[in-house]
Amino acid sequence: MEYQVVINGIEVKACFTQENVEEIFVPLLRRLHRMQQEKDRRILVMLSAPPGAGKTTLCSFLQWLSQSREDLPALTSIGMDGFHQRQEVLLEQTVLRDGKQIPMVQIKGAPVTFDLGALLRRVARVAAGESCPWPEYNRLLHNPEEKGLRVCGDIIILEGNYLLLEEEGWRELRRFADLTLRIVAEERMLRERLVRRKMDSGASRAEAERFVDFSDLVNAREVLTHSASADIELEMLEDGSYCLVRGNLEI
């Protein structure tokens, strides 16, 4: 199933297999519907995945799927990328990497480059059932924007790299989740996907590989090795499809 969407200011095309739709995505949405009915309140689902695993596109697709079929509950998808520190802040601040102080902007996307406090406060409002604004990240402007997006509805899925991170501060996020999801993938495959994504933005392969190895791949390793287990875990395969490796979609 072909799917096209604009994410963070960039047009993205993806293709999801019919098998994934019918055996993973539809059952997942139905499970969320049952959970929401049983709890009789808004539920918040958190999906964690490393860079390059397609989490933002997948969540956008799940929202579209939920709203395009009458037999499925409506789902609202939001992401943590809107809580990047602003570009001008990252340009001014430095961080120690490989024994050298470098501008924080050079590792943009690492946990330290997010405003965790602001994310926690906003997630608490979402979990409490508020209709509240939610910032989005614009890759063309390199900054988050408050663009009028409001969180509403009974089933919310929040996606991000570090939502299950086993580090001080980040652990606090999990207490707001009614259900946790995680995507895992082989590091080699993620590296190639990340390099191709960087090349799509105009970089040469050599430039893309240098950037990915210094920044994105470090972040991917952090997510893969230091995240808590989730209620439901999927693995991304070589062809971009997913398989269920942990959890039950039928409960």
PEMONOR-V373762 format. One record per backbone hydrogen bond with DSSP energy under -0.5 kcal/mol. NH is the residue of the N-H (numbers start at 0). CO is the residue of the C=O. E is the energy in kcal/mol with one decimal. If there is no record, write none. Layout:
nh={NH:NH}
co={CO:CO}
e={E:E}
//
This chain:
nh={2:4:6:6:9:11:13:15:20:21:22:23:24:25:27:28:29:30:31:32:33:34:35:36:37:38:39:40:42:44:44:45:46:47:47:48:49:52:57:58:59:60:61:62:63:64:65:66:67:67:68:71:75:77:79:81:82:83:84:88:89:90:91:92:94:96:96:99:101:101:103:103:104:105:106:107:108:109:112:113:114:115:118:119:120:121:122:123:124:125:126:127:128:129:131:131:133:135:137:138:138:141:142:144:146:150:151:155:156:157:157:158:158:159:164:165:166:169:170:171:172:173:174:175:176:177:178:180:181:182:183:189:190:191:192:193:194:195:196:197:198:199:200:200:201:202:207:208:209:210:211:212:213:214:215:216:217:218:219:220:221:222:223:224:225:226:227:231:232:233:234:235:236:239:242:244:245}
co={13:11:4:9:6:4:2:0:16:17:18:19:19:20:23:24:25:26:27:28:29:30:31:32:33:34:35:35:153:42:155:178:157:45:180:159:182:49:53:54:55:56:57:58:59:60:61:62:63:64:64:68:154:156:158:78:79:80:112:85:85:86:87:88:101:94:99:96:94:99:89:92:89:102:103:104:109:106:109:110:82:113:114:115:116:117:118:119:120:121:122:123:125:124:129:150:148:144:142:7:136:137:137:135:144:131:149:42:75:44:155:77:156:46:161:225:164:167:166:168:169:170:171:172:173:43:43:45:231:47:233:185:186:187:188:189:190:191:192:193:194:195:196:197:198:197:203:204:205:206:207:208:209:210:210:211:211:214:215:216:217:218:219:220:221:222:163:179:245:181:242:183:240:236:234:232:232}
e={-3.2:-2.6:-0.6:-3.2:-1.9:-3.6:-3.2:-2.8:-2.1:-2.6:-2.6:-2.0:-2.4:-2.9:-2.1:-2.4:-2.2:-2.3:-2.4:-2.0:-2.1:-2.5:-2.6:-2.2:-2.3:-2.4:-1.9:-0.8:-2.7:-0.5:-3.3:-2.3:-3.0:-0.5:-2.4:-1.0:-0.6:-1.6:-2.5:-2.5:-2.1:-2.4:-2.6:-2.1:-2.3:-3.2:-2.5:-1.5:-0.9:-0.7:-0.8:-1.5:-2.5:-2.6:-2.1:-0.6:-2.0:-1.5:-2.9:-0.7:-2.1:-1.9:-1.0:-2.3:-2.4:-0.5:-3.1:-1.5:-2.7:-0.6:-0.5:-3.0:-1.6:-1.9:-1.7:-1.4:-0.5:-2.3:-1.8:-1.7:-3.1:-1.4:-2.0:-2.8:-2.1:-2.1:-2.7:-2.1:-1.3:-2.1:-3.0:-1.5:-1.7:-2.1:-0.9:-0.8:-2.3:-2.7:-2.3:-2.7:-0.6:-1.7:-1.2:-3.5:-1.0:-3.4:-0.6:-2.4:-2.8:-3.4:-0.5:-2.3:-0.5:-2.0:-1.5:-3.2:-1.6:-1.1:-2.0:-1.0:-1.4:-0.9:-0.9:-1.9:-1.4:-3.1:-1.1:-3.2:-1.8:-2.2:-2.6:-2.2:-2.6:-1.7:-2.2:-2.7:-2.5:-2.3:-2.0:-2.2:-2.3:-1.9:-0.6:-0.9:-1.9:-1.4:-2.8:-2.7:-2.1:-2.3:-2.8:-2.5:-1.5:-2.2:-0.6:-3.2:-0.5:-2.0:-2.3:-2.3:-1.9:-2.1:-2.6:-2.4:-1.8:-0.6:-2.9:-1.8:-2.2:-3.0:-2.6:-2.8:-3.1:-2.1:-1.8:-2.7:-1.4}
//
